[in-house]
Amino acid sequence: MSDTQTCAVYPWCAETGEHTVHASDYTVPVMCDGEGDWVLPANLMAADGAVFVGWLGEDHTPARTRARVAELRRHLDAIERLAATAEKAARP
């Protein structure tokens, strides 16, 4: 395999040339934090036959990824409730 040839193992793998750890491009939101870093970047990875989601500084199984996403949704709902409370408090 040449250094520019795409991965023959996983169609989502963005690595080229010879490699044993497969990684997709990162999926990133349209926002950054106050320091300019992406918020919650994630990607697919595979090593030794296991495919996982690289996210939150850890390697997650699909089931663990879904559980963490559910936790995040609950947290975002709580943040949205804070915004609603702030709107009400700002009204005269």
Helices and strands as residue ranges (DSSP letters): E 22-23, E 42-47, E 50-55, E 58-60, H 62-90
